[in-house]
Amino acid sequence: MKAKIHFLGGTGTVSGSKFLLETSKHQLLIDCGLFQGSKSLRLLNRAPLPLDYNKLSAVLITHAHLDHTGYLPVLIKNGYKGPVFMTTPTVALTEVILRDSAKIQMEEADAANQGNYSKHKPALPLYTLDEVEQTLNFILDCGENEWISLAKDIKFRFRKNGHILGSSFLEIDISDKKLIFSGDVGRTESLYLPSPSIPEQADILILESTYGNRLHSKVSPKSQLKDLINKTIQREGNIYIPCFAVGRALEIMLLIDVLKKENKIPHIPVVFDSPMGAEAIVATSKFPDWHKLNNTDLIDLNKETYFVRNIEETFSIIDRKKSKIVIAGSGMITGGRILHYLKAGIEDSNNLVILPGYQAEGTRGRALHDGEPGIKIMGKFYQVNAEIARLENISGHADQKELLNWIAGFRYKPKKVILIHGEKAAGQVLAEKINEKFGITVDLPDLNDIVEIN
């Protein structure tokens, strides 16, 4: 077998995942995500994708997050008319995420045009809600462990990897050679997701490296959350948690619910300001085989959390002076409802912003994480006076040790590992560790590199 992998995104960065697998007869696109973060990365979303849409046989999606699905409407708009395969829960979440993405883009374009702070005249969304609805017509759902044949010599299946609901790594057999695309590998001790499945073997492993150069803290996120919330309430401040509405938000709400039941924090209002997130929690209840929660857990969560639906409620909540916990997207503060809360509260030293997940280079979340004195929101600079804290050990990504343990669990080790979905420093450190521990050759491709596989 001869094949090539074209790295069209997700290399040297944690966003824009797109990997084109090309054989003499077929082309498969694995993941189809948006670039997020710095302006130079975001501009890549507007650049033409170097592929022939007529030769593309199928698109395979590992999970629903925007950095893995958010480019799908552009792909369809530009002429792709083939199938898009994903697990059944991923279909449900992708519908929610893409609609939310289009709505936010349309709102931001309107705001930029009205506020006259865009260089583009007029500012336009990357895609619209109508284009998302057209995209959804091409999506086909698959069961876990279900082998699907694309041709006589190509088949694939999805297997759970514990990152978010429905997330999977992808096994692809081409002429009896096995490639595994890890997707985003989850944790072994999630509050609500099963541990990642472990493959038996792979000839080539294409592996994420988000936390390739670090270990998650052993600090209990529950204990840390308790201390942070109580300290902020004592000074009558608000707690703002920018959070990915699909995945980490549910984990954090479960922790807060437990702390309230144990009387370790006061019963102050918890606001989840994400229509997308509310729909994602509804979707969770429909797929009990994909998570560890029971109906009581989800019912209690709905009782204890106020779910915001429309933007008018957002401004009403901002005006309420009493302490509250607000969870809102987006997780790296690149957009979404959290921007309205931070505009109102980032300059107040009584308030607290908790960063619960990875913050990519070039994002507002990274700027806060790195201690920048000010951030720009909707064309205006705001001084950072609020306390900034990072919630440890809540990430949905495996750390360096967990990734190495995942590889160690393979019955037959990969012959080659290709590292993706990580910043350069993380990839380089993980490459050294993999080579040192397993003696495996490791590649670190750059954007638009092509790796040949024999």
C-alpha positions in Angstrom: 0.0 0.0 0.0 1.2 3.5 -0.8 -0.6 6.4 0.7 0.0 10.1 1.6 -1.3 12.2 4.5 -1.7 15.9 3.8 -1.7 18.0 7.0 -4.1 20.8 6.2 -4.6 21.9 9.8 -4.0 20.8 13.4 -0.2 20.9 13.2 1.8 23.3 15.4 -1.5 24.4 16.9 -4.5 22.9 18.7 -7.1 24.0 16.1 -8.2 23.6 12.5 -7.8 19.8 12.5 -7.9 18.5 8.9 -6.0 15.5 7.6 -6.3 14.3 4.0 -5.5 10.6 3.6 -4.8 9.9 -0.1 -4.3 6.6 -1.9 -4.1 5.9 -5.6 -7.9 5.5 -5.7 -9.4 7.4 -2.8 -9.2 10.5 -0.7 -10.5 10.7 2.8 -10.6 13.8 5.0 -10.3 13.1 8.7 -11.8 15.9 10.7 -12.8 19.3 9.3 -12.2 21.9 11.9 -12.0 25.7 12.2 -8.8 27.5 13.1 -9.1 29.5 16.3 -6.7 31.7 18.2 -4.4 34.3 16.6 -5.5 36.4 13.6 -3.0 34.7 11.4 -4.6 31.3 12.2 -8.2 32.7 11.8 -7.4 34.0 8.4 -6.6 30.5 7.3 -10.4 29.8 7.6 -10.9 32.2 4.6 -8.1 30.7 2.5 -8.9 28.1 -0.2 -8.3 24.5 1.0 -5.8 22.8 -1.3 -7.9 19.8 -2.3 -10.0 18.6 -5.2 -13.6 18.3 -3.9 -14.5 16.0 -6.8 -11.9 13.4 -5.7 -12.9 13.4 -2.0 -14.6 10.1 -1.2 -15.7 10.7 2.4 -15.2 12.9 5.5 -14.7 11.1 8.9 -15.2 13.1 12.1 -13.7 12.1 15.4 -15.8 14.4 17.6 -18.1 17.4 17.6 -15.9 20.2 18.9 -15.6 23.2 16.6 -11.9 22.7 15.9 -12.8 19.4 14.4 -16.2 20.1 12.7 -16.5 23.9 12.2 -15.2 24.0 8.6 -17.8 21.5 7.4 -20.3 24.2 6.1 -17.4 25.8 4.1 -16.5 22.4 2.6 -20.1 21.8 1.5 -20.5 25.4 0.2 -17.4 24.9 -1.9 -18.7 21.9 -3.6 -18.2 18.7 -1.6 -21.3 16.5 -1.9 -20.2 13.2 -0.4 -20.9 11.5 3.0 -19.8 12.9 6.3 -19.5 10.0 8.8 -19.6 10.4 12.6 -20.9 8.5 15.7 -24.6 9.0 16.5 -24.0 11.2 19.6 -21.5 13.3 17.6 -24.3 13.9 15.0 -26.5 15.3 17.7 -23.8 17.6 19.1 -22.5 18.7 15.7 -25.9 19.9 14.8 -26.0 22.0 17.9 -22.4 23.3 17.6 -22.6 24.3 13.9 -25.9 26.1 14.3 -24.4 28.0 17.3 -21.2 28.8 15.3 -23.2 30.2 12.4 -25.4 32.3 14.7 -22.4 33.7 16.6 -20.7 34.6 13.4 -23.8 36.3 12.0 -24.2 38.2 15.3 -20.6 39.3 15.3 -20.7 40.4 11.7 -23.8 42.5 12.4 -22.2 44.0 15.5 -19.0 44.8 13.7 -20.9 46.5 10.9 -23.1 48.5 13.3 -20.1 49.4 15.5 -17.9 50.1 12.4 -14.9 48.3 14.0 -14.2 45.8 11.2 -11.8 46.5 8.3 -14.1 44.5 6.0 -17.0 46.5 4.4 -19.2 44.8 5.1 -18.1 42.2 7.6 -19.5 38.8 6.6 -19.8 35.5 8.5 -17.8 32.5 7.3 -21.2 30.7 6.8 -24.8 31.2 7.7 -27.5 29.2 9.4 -29.0 28.2 6.0 -25.6 26.9 4.9 -25.4 24.8 8.2 -28.8 23.3 7.4 -27.6 22.3 4.0 -24.5 20.7 5.6 -26.5 18.6 8.0 -28.1 16.8 5.0 -24.7 15.1 4.2 -24.1 13.7 7.7 -24.4 9.9 8.3 -24.4 8.4 11.8 -22.4 5.3 12.7 -22.4 3.0 15.8 -19.3 2.4 17.9 -17.2 -0.6 16.7 -19.2 -0.8 13.5 -16.8 -1.5 10.5 -17.9 0.5 7.4 -16.5 -0.4 4.0 -15.8 2.5 1.7 -14.3 0.3 -1.0 -12.9 -3.2 -1.4 -9.6 -2.3 0.2 -10.7 0.4 2.7 -12.8 0.2 5.9 -13.0 2.2 9.1 -14.6 2.2 12.5 -15.0 4.5 15.5 -14.0 3.6 19.1 -14.7 5.6 22.2 -11.8 7.8 23.4 -13.4 9.6 26.4 -12.9 13.2 25.4 -16.6 14.4 25.1 -19.9 12.6 24.4 -19.6 10.6 21.2 -15.9 11.2 20.8 -13.8 8.5 19.2 -10.5 7.5 17.8 -10.7 6.3 14.2 -9.3 3.0 12.9 -8.7 2.8 9.2 -7.7 -0.4 7.4 -6.2 0.1 3.9 -5.1 -3.0 2.2 -4.6 -4.7 5.6 -2.5 -1.9 6.9 -4.0 -0.1 10.0 -3.9 3.7 10.6 -5.3 5.1 13.8 -6.2 8.8 14.2 -6.5 9.4 17.9 -8.8 12.4 17.8 -8.6 14.1 21.2 -7.8 11.4 23.8 -9.7 11.8 27.1 -8.9 11.1 30.7 -9.1 7.9 32.7 -11.0 9.5 35.6 -13.7 11.7 34.1 -16.8 12.4 36.2 -19.1 11.3 33.5 -17.3 9.7 30.6 -15.8 6.2 30.3 -12.1 5.8 30.0 -10.6 5.8 26.5 -10.6 2.4 24.7 -7.2 1.1 23.8 -6.4 -0.2 20.3 -4.8 -3.5 19.8 -2.4 -2.4 17.1 -1.5 0.2 14.5 1.0 0.5 11.8 0.8 4.3 11.9 -0.6 6.2 14.9 -1.6 9.9 14.3 -1.7 11.2 17.8 -2.8 14.4 19.5 -0.2 16.2 21.6 -2.1 19.0 23.3 -0.5 18.3 26.7 2.5 16.5 25.4 4.9 18.6 27.5 3.1 18.6 30.8 1.4 16.6 33.5 -2.0 17.5 35.0 -1.9 18.8 38.5 -2.7 16.4 41.3 -4.7 19.2 43.0 -8.4 18.2 43.4 -10.5 20.4 41.1 -13.4 20.1 43.5 -11.3 21.4 46.4 -9.8 24.2 44.4 -13.2 25.2 43.1 -14.6 25.3 46.6 -11.8 27.6 47.8 -12.1 29.9 44.8 -15.9 30.2 45.0 -16.0 30.9 48.8 -13.2 33.5 48.7 -15.0 35.4 45.9 -18.4 35.2 47.6 -16.9 36.7 50.8 -15.9 39.8 48.9 -19.3 39.8 47.2 -17.9 39.2 43.7 -19.1 37.2 40.7 -17.5 34.1 39.4 -17.1 33.8 35.6 -16.1 30.5 34.0 -15.5 30.6 30.3 -16.0 27.1 29.3 -16.6 24.9 26.2 -20.3 24.3 26.4 -19.9 20.7 25.2 -17.8 18.7 27.7 -16.1 20.8 30.4 -19.2 22.8 31.3 -21.1 19.7 32.3 -18.1 18.5 34.4 -17.9 21.8 36.2 -21.7 21.9 36.9 -21.5 18.4 38.3 -18.7 19.6 40.7 -20.6 22.6 41.8 -23.7 20.5 42.4 -21.7 18.1 44.6 -20.2 21.1 46.6 -23.7 22.5 47.2 -25.1 19.1 48.3 -22.2 18.7 50.7 -22.8 22.3 52.0 -19.2 23.3 51.1 -20.3 26.4 49.2 -23.4 28.6 49.6 -26.4 28.0 47.5 -25.9 30.9 45.2 -27.3 31.1 41.7 -25.5 29.1 39.0 -26.1 30.4 35.5 -25.3 28.4 32.3 -25.5 31.0 29.5 -25.2 28.9 26.4 -28.3 27.7 24.4 -25.9 25.3 22.7 -24.8 23.9 26.0 -28.3 23.4 27.2 -29.1 21.4 24.0 -25.9 19.4 24.5 -27.1 18.4 28.0 -30.4 17.3 26.5 -28.4 15.3 24.0 -26.4 13.6 26.8 -29.6 12.2 28.3 -30.4 10.5 25.0 -27.2 8.4 24.8 -26.8 6.6 28.2 -24.4 4.0 26.6 -21.9 6.8 26.1 -21.6 8.2 29.6 -21.7 7.2 33.3 -24.5 9.5 34.6 -28.0 8.4 35.6 -31.3 10.3 35.2 -31.1 11.6 38.8 -27.8 13.3 38.1 -29.2 15.1 35.1 -32.5 16.0 36.8 -30.6 17.5 39.9 -28.4 19.5 37.5 -31.4 21.0 35.8 -32.9 21.9 39.2 -29.7 23.7 40.4 -28.8 25.5 37.3 -30.5 28.4 35.5 -30.3 27.9 31.7 -30.2 31.1 29.7 -31.9 31.0 26.3 -31.8 34.5 24.8 -29.5 37.4 24.8 -31.9 39.7 26.6 -31.7 37.4 29.7 -27.9 37.7 29.5 -28.0 41.5 30.0 -30.6 41.1 32.7 -28.3 38.7 34.6 -25.4 41.1 34.2 -27.4 43.8 35.9 -28.1 41.7 39.0 -25.7 42.7 41.7 -25.8 39.7 44.0 -23.0 37.1 43.7 -23.5 34.4 41.1 -21.6 31.8 39.2 -21.7 32.2 35.4 -20.6 29.5 33.0 -20.6 30.6 29.4 -18.8 29.9 26.1 -16.5 30.1 24.6 -13.8 28.2 26.5 -10.9 30.3 25.2 -12.9 33.5 25.2 -12.7 33.8 21.4 -16.4 34.7 21.2 -19.8 33.8 22.6 -21.8 35.1 25.6 -18.8 35.2 28.0 -17.6 38.4 26.3 -20.7 40.3 27.5 -20.0 39.2 31.1 -16.3 40.1 30.9 -17.0 43.5 29.4 -19.1 44.2 32.5 -17.0 42.5 35.1 -13.3 42.1 34.1 -12.4 45.5 35.6 -13.9 44.8 39.0 -11.3 43.4 41.5 -14.0 41.7 43.5 -14.7 39.3 40.6 -13.0 36.1 39.6 -12.4 34.5 36.2 -11.7 30.8 36.3 -10.0 29.3 33.3 -10.8 25.6 33.3 -9.3 24.3 30.0 -6.4 24.7 27.5 -5.9 28.2 26.3 -4.3 28.4 22.8 -1.8 31.0 21.7 -3.4 34.2 20.4 -6.7 33.8 22.4 -8.1 36.1 25.1 -8.0 33.2 27.4 -4.2 32.8 26.9 -3.8 36.5 27.5 -5.5 36.2 30.8 -3.6 33.0 31.7 -0.3 34.8 30.9 -1.2 37.8 33.1 -1.7 40.4 30.4 -2.9 43.7 32.0 -5.6 44.3 29.4 -7.7 42.5 26.8 -9.6 43.8 23.7 -13.3 42.9 23.5 -15.5 44.0 20.6 -13.1 46.8 19.6 -12.4 48.2 23.1 -9.6 47.6 25.6 -10.5 46.6 29.1 -8.2 46.6 32.1 -7.9 43.2 33.9 -8.5 43.9 37.5 -10.5 40.8 38.3 -8.7 37.8 39.9 -7.7 35.2 37.3 -7.3 31.6 38.3 -6.7 28.4 36.5 -8.8 25.3 37.5 -6.4 22.4 37.6 -6.9 18.9 36.5 -10.3 19.5 34.8 -9.1 19.2 31.2 -10.7 16.7 28.9 -7.3 16.0 27.2 -4.9 13.3 28.4 -1.6 14.6 29.6 1.9 13.4 28.7 1.8 10.4 31.1 -1.7 9.4 30.1 -0.8 9.5 26.4 2.3 7.4 27.0 0.2 4.9 29.0 -2.3 4.8 26.2 0.4 3.8 23.7 1.8 1.3 26.3 -1.6 -0.4 26.3 -1.4 -1.4 22.6 -0.8 -5.1 22.3 1.5 -4.4 19.2 3.2 -1.0 19.2 2.9 1.3 16.2 5.8 1.3 13.8 5.5 5.1 13.4 3.8 7.9 15.4 2.9 11.3 13.8 2.1 14.0 16.3 -0.7 16.5 15.6 -3.0 18.9 17.5 -0.4 20.5 19.7 1.9 23.5 19.8 5.4 22.9 18.7 7.0 22.8 22.2 4.4 20.2 23.4 5.0 18.0 20.3 8.8 18.1 20.5 8.8 17.0 24.2 6.3 14.2 23.6 8.2 13.0 20.5 11.3 12.6 22.7 9.4 10.7 25.4 7.8 8.3 22.8 11.1 7.6 21.2 12.9 7.1 24.5 10.2 4.8 26.0 9.2 2.8 23.0 11.9 3.3 20.4 9.3 4.4 17.8 10.1 6.9 15.0 8.1 10.1 15.5 7.2 12.7 12.9 6.2 16.3 13.6 4.7 17.7 10.4 4.2 21.4 9.7 1.1 22.9 8.1 0.6 21.7 4.5 3.3 19.0 4.9 2.8 15.7 3.1 4.0 12.5 4.7 4.2 9.4 2.5 3.3 6.0 3.9 4.5 2.8 2.4 
